[in-house]
Amino acid sequence: MTPLLSPIVHESRGPLPVLLSVPHSGRDYPDWLVENASSGKPALSMLEDPIVDRLVWRALKRGCGAVVARTPRAAVDCNRAEDDIDPSVIDGARRGRVTARARGGLGIVPSRTQQHGYLWRRPITHGQLQDRLDQAHRPYHRAIEEQLGLLLDRFGCALLIDCHSMPPPAAGVPPVIFGDCRGRTADAWVSREASDIARICGFEAGLNEPFAGGHVIDRHARPAHNVHAIQLEIDRRCYLDEALREAGPGFDSVAAFVERLAVELGEGLLGRQFATAAE
C-alpha cells in the first residue's frame, strides 16, 4: 500500500519570527483511499481548502517559514487531535466521548459531508489509523514544533498563522475570520492587529465566530513563553473562480494580504520582544 506523504517544510530564511501552517490543502490521493470512497475522489476533494498552499507564496518569498500538508484531509486531518474520532469510521472504536466536530463528520478521519453523505465503503482498522498518524499527522506536528523551536531560539519569540479557507458563509459573516481559541493562543494585540490589517487590505474581519481555532493552534501556542498562534479563515469567493476550485481574479490580492499579515504581525512581535528586553 502506497504510504501517505509527509509535509513540505519551508525553513525560515528571513528576518521574521513567523511560521505558516497549511493543513487542509493536500491533494495527493493514493489509489487505496479513492477506492474506499463511496462517491469517488470528487467527494473527498470537497474537504480541501482549495490551493491555500499557493496563497502563502508571497509570504514565503519574504522569508517566512511554512509547514504544508501533502496528505489530503480525507485521509487524516492534521487540524484534529489524535483522539478526535468518529467511531463509525474506525472498526472496533470505543464509543466514549465524541466531540461535536466528530459527531458532525469532521473528526481526525472525516466520515461524511453535507453534500455527499457518508464517505466510505468500509471502516478502517485501528492499525490503519495508526499508519496514517505515523505517516502524515505526527510528522506534520513534529515539523511545526521543530520550526517554532528554531524561531524561538533565534528571535526569542514566534508566531504561528494556521491558514484555512471557508465555503461561502451565511449572510452577516465577514469574509475573514481570525481565531485565537477565545484568547488562549495569542495575546490580545495579535488578533486586534490582525483584524486591522485585514481591514486595511479591504476585508472585513471577525474574531472567533464562527471559527475559534482548531487543534493546530491549540496544540502549539504558548503565549506565556512568547509563542503565539492564530487561525485564519478566508471566504473562498475572495480568491477562487466561480466554481470555487481554481484561482480567480482576487487571488493576488488575498496572497498580498497573507504576506502583509505575516510581515506586520512578525514585525510587531519583534518590536515588543525588543522593548521587553530593553526594560
C-alpha positions as CSV (number, residue, x, y, z in Angstrom):
1,M,0.0,0.0,0.0
2,T,1.4,3.4,-1.0
3,P,2.3,5.4,2.1
4,L,0.9,8.8,2.8
5,L,3.3,11.7,2.2
6,S,4.9,13.8,5.0
7,P,4.6,17.5,4.8
8,I,6.6,20.0,2.9
9,V,8.7,22.1,5.2
10,H,10.0,25.6,4.2
11,E,12.5,26.7,6.8
12,S,12.5,30.4,7.8
13,R,15.2,32.3,6.0
14,G,14.4,35.9,6.7
15,P,14.2,38.4,9.5
16,L,10.7,37.5,10.7
17,P,9.7,35.1,13.5
18,V,6.7,33.8,11.6
19,L,5.7,30.2,10.6
20,L,2.7,29.5,8.4
21,S,0.7,26.2,8.6
22,V,-1.4,24.9,5.8
23,P,-3.0,21.6,6.9
24,H,-6.0,21.2,4.6
25,S,-4.7,21.7,1.0
26,G,-3.1,18.3,0.5
27,R,-4.0,16.8,-3.0
28,D,-2.0,13.6,-3.1
29,Y,-4.8,10.9,-3.2
30,P,-3.4,7.4,-3.1
31,D,-5.4,4.8,-5.0
32,W,-6.4,2.8,-1.9
33,L,-8.0,5.9,-0.4
34,V,-10.1,6.7,-3.5
35,E,-11.1,3.0,-3.9
36,N,-12.7,3.1,-0.4
37,A,-14.6,6.3,-1.2
38,S,-18.3,5.7,-1.7
39,S,-18.6,8.6,-4.2
40,G,-15.1,8.6,-5.5
41,K,-12.4,11.3,-5.4
42,P,-14.8,14.3,-6.0
43,A,-16.4,13.7,-2.6
44,L,-13.0,13.6,-0.9
45,S,-11.7,16.7,-2.6
46,M,-14.7,18.7,-1.2
47,L,-12.9,18.5,2.1
48,E,-9.9,20.5,0.8
49,D,-9.1,24.2,1.4
50,P,-8.5,24.7,-2.3
51,I,-5.0,25.9,-3.2
52,V,-4.5,27.7,0.1
53,D,-0.9,26.4,-0.1
54,R,-0.4,28.7,-3.1
55,L,-1.8,31.7,-1.3
56,V,1.2,31.7,1.0
57,W,3.8,32.1,-1.8
58,R,4.4,35.8,-1.2
59,A,4.9,35.4,2.5
60,L,7.4,32.6,1.7
61,K,9.3,34.9,-0.6
62,R,9.7,37.3,2.3
63,G,11.5,34.5,4.2
64,C,8.7,33.2,6.4
65,G,8.7,29.5,7.2
66,A,5.9,27.1,6.4
67,V,4.7,23.6,7.0
68,V,2.3,22.4,4.2
69,A,0.4,19.1,4.3
70,R,0.6,17.0,1.1
71,T,-1.7,14.3,2.5
72,P,-5.3,15.1,1.9
73,R,-7.6,15.9,4.8
74,A,-9.8,13.0,3.7
75,A,-7.1,10.5,4.8
76,V,-6.2,12.2,8.1
77,D,-6.9,15.7,9.4
78,C,-3.9,17.4,10.8
79,N,-6.1,20.0,12.5
80,R,-7.7,17.4,14.8
81,A,-6.3,15.7,17.9
82,E,-5.4,12.1,17.7
83,D,-8.4,11.1,19.8
84,D,-10.9,13.2,17.9
85,I,-12.5,10.1,16.4
86,D,-15.9,9.4,14.9
87,P,-16.5,5.7,16.0
88,S,-18.3,4.9,12.7
89,V,-15.0,5.3,10.8
90,I,-12.8,3.1,12.9
91,D,-13.6,-0.6,13.2
92,G,-14.0,-1.5,16.8
93,A,-13.5,2.0,18.2
94,R,-14.8,2.5,21.7
95,R,-17.9,4.7,21.8
96,G,-16.8,7.0,24.6
97,R,-16.6,10.8,24.4
98,V,-17.2,12.1,20.9
99,T,-16.5,15.7,20.1
100,A,-19.0,17.9,18.3
101,R,-16.7,18.0,15.3
102,A,-16.5,14.3,15.1
103,R,-20.3,14.0,15.5
104,G,-20.6,16.4,12.6
105,G,-18.5,14.1,10.4
106,L,-15.2,16.1,10.7
107,G,-13.0,14.1,13.1
108,I,-9.5,13.1,12.6
109,V,-10.7,10.9,9.7
110,P,-13.7,12.6,8.2
111,S,-16.8,10.4,7.9
112,R,-19.3,12.5,5.9
113,T,-20.0,15.7,4.2
114,Q,-23.3,17.5,3.8
115,Q,-23.3,17.2,0.0
116,H,-22.2,13.5,-0.3
117,G,-23.3,11.9,2.9
118,Y,-21.2,9.0,4.3
119,L,-17.8,8.9,2.6
120,W,-16.5,5.4,3.0
121,R,-17.4,1.9,1.7
122,R,-16.0,0.3,4.9
123,P,-14.4,1.5,8.1
124,I,-10.7,1.3,8.7
125,T,-8.9,-0.7,11.3
126,H,-7.1,0.8,14.4
127,G,-3.8,-0.2,12.8
128,Q,-4.6,1.7,9.6
129,L,-5.4,4.7,11.7
130,Q,-2.0,4.4,13.4
131,D,-0.3,4.2,10.0
132,R,-2.0,7.4,8.9
133,L,-0.9,9.1,12.1
134,D,2.7,7.9,11.8
135,Q,3.0,8.8,8.1
136,A,1.3,12.2,8.0
137,H,-0.2,13.6,11.2
138,R,2.7,13.2,13.6
139,P,5.3,14.3,11.1
140,Y,3.2,17.5,10.5
141,H,3.1,18.4,14.1
142,R,6.8,17.4,14.7
143,A,7.7,19.8,11.9
144,I,5.7,22.7,13.4
145,E,7.3,22.0,16.8
146,E,10.8,22.0,15.3
147,Q,10.3,25.1,13.2
148,L,8.8,27.1,16.1
149,G,11.7,25.9,18.3
150,L,14.2,27.3,15.7
151,L,12.3,30.6,15.6
152,L,12.2,30.8,19.4
153,D,15.9,30.1,19.6
154,R,16.7,32.7,17.0
155,F,14.4,35.5,17.9
156,G,13.1,34.8,21.4
157,C,9.6,34.7,20.1
158,A,7.4,33.1,17.4
159,L,4.1,33.5,15.7
160,L,2.2,30.6,14.0
161,I,-0.5,31.5,11.4
162,D,-2.7,28.5,10.6
163,C,-4.2,29.1,7.1
164,H,-7.6,27.9,6.0
165,S,-10.5,28.8,3.7
166,M,-14.2,28.5,4.3
167,P,-17.2,27.9,2.0
168,P,-19.3,31.0,1.3
169,P,-20.6,31.8,4.8
170,A,-24.0,32.8,6.0
171,A,-25.2,36.4,5.5
172,G,-23.6,38.7,8.0
173,V,-20.4,36.6,8.5
174,P,-17.4,38.6,7.3
175,P,-15.1,37.2,4.6
176,V,-12.1,36.9,7.0
177,I,-12.3,35.2,10.4
178,F,-9.4,35.1,12.9
179,G,-9.4,32.6,15.7
180,D,-7.3,32.6,18.9
181,C,-9.3,30.0,20.8
182,R,-11.0,32.8,22.6
183,G,-7.8,34.4,23.9
184,R,-5.9,31.2,24.8
185,T,-3.5,31.0,21.9
186,A,-2.3,34.6,21.5
187,D,-2.1,37.9,23.3
188,A,-5.0,40.2,22.6
189,W,-2.9,42.6,20.5
190,V,-2.2,39.9,17.9
191,S,-5.8,39.3,17.0
192,R,-6.6,43.0,17.2
193,E,-3.8,44.0,14.8
194,A,-4.6,41.1,12.5
195,S,-8.2,42.4,12.2
196,D,-6.8,45.9,11.5
197,I,-4.5,44.6,8.7
198,A,-7.4,42.8,7.1
199,R,-9.5,46.0,7.0
200,I,-6.6,47.9,5.6
201,C,-6.4,45.3,2.8
202,G,-10.1,45.6,2.1
203,F,-11.5,42.7,4.1
204,E,-14.0,43.0,7.0
205,A,-12.8,40.6,9.7
206,G,-14.4,38.8,12.7
207,L,-12.9,37.1,15.7
208,N,-13.7,33.5,17.0
209,E,-17.2,33.4,15.4
210,P,-18.0,31.0,13.8
211,F,-14.4,29.6,13.9
212,A,-12.4,29.9,17.1
213,G,-9.5,27.9,16.1
214,G,-8.6,24.2,15.9
215,H,-6.0,21.7,17.1
216,V,-3.0,23.2,15.3
217,I,-3.0,26.5,17.2
218,D,-4.3,25.0,20.4
219,R,-1.5,22.4,20.5
220,H,1.4,24.7,19.6
221,A,0.7,28.1,21.1
222,R,2.4,29.1,24.4
223,P,1.7,32.8,24.8
224,A,3.3,32.8,28.3
225,H,6.6,31.7,26.6
226,N,6.2,34.2,23.6
227,V,4.9,31.6,21.1
228,H,1.6,33.0,19.8
229,A,-0.8,31.3,17.3
230,I,-3.9,32.4,15.3
231,Q,-6.1,30.7,12.8
232,L,-7.0,32.5,9.6
233,E,-10.2,31.6,7.6
234,I,-10.8,33.3,4.2
235,D,-14.1,33.1,2.2
236,R,-13.3,31.1,-0.9
237,R,-15.1,33.6,-3.1
238,C,-12.3,36.1,-2.3
239,Y,-9.6,34.2,-4.2
240,L,-11.2,31.4,-6.3
241,D,-13.2,31.3,-9.5
242,E,-16.9,30.9,-9.7
243,A,-16.6,27.1,-9.4
244,L,-14.6,27.6,-6.2
245,R,-11.8,25.3,-7.4
246,E,-9.1,27.4,-9.2
247,A,-7.5,30.8,-8.7
248,G,-9.9,33.6,-9.5
249,P,-9.4,37.4,-10.0
250,G,-9.0,38.0,-6.3
251,F,-6.1,35.5,-5.8
252,D,-3.3,38.0,-5.9
253,S,-4.9,40.5,-3.5
254,V,-5.5,37.7,-1.0
255,A,-1.9,36.5,-1.4
256,A,-0.8,40.1,-0.7
257,F,-3.0,40.2,2.4
258,V,-1.4,37.0,3.7
259,E,2.0,38.4,3.1
260,R,1.2,41.7,4.8
261,L,-0.4,39.8,7.8
262,A,2.8,37.8,8.3
263,V,5.2,40.7,7.9
264,E,3.4,43.2,10.1
265,L,2.5,40.8,12.8
266,G,6.0,39.4,12.8
267,E,7.5,42.9,13.0
268,G,5.1,43.8,15.8
269,L,6.1,40.7,17.8
270,L,9.8,41.6,17.3
271,G,9.1,45.2,18.4
272,R,7.5,44.0,21.6
273,Q,10.3,41.5,22.2
274,F,13.0,44.2,21.8
275,A,11.0,46.6,24.1
276,T,10.8,44.0,26.8
277,A,14.5,43.1,26.5
278,A,15.4,46.8,26.9
279,E,13.4,47.3,30.1
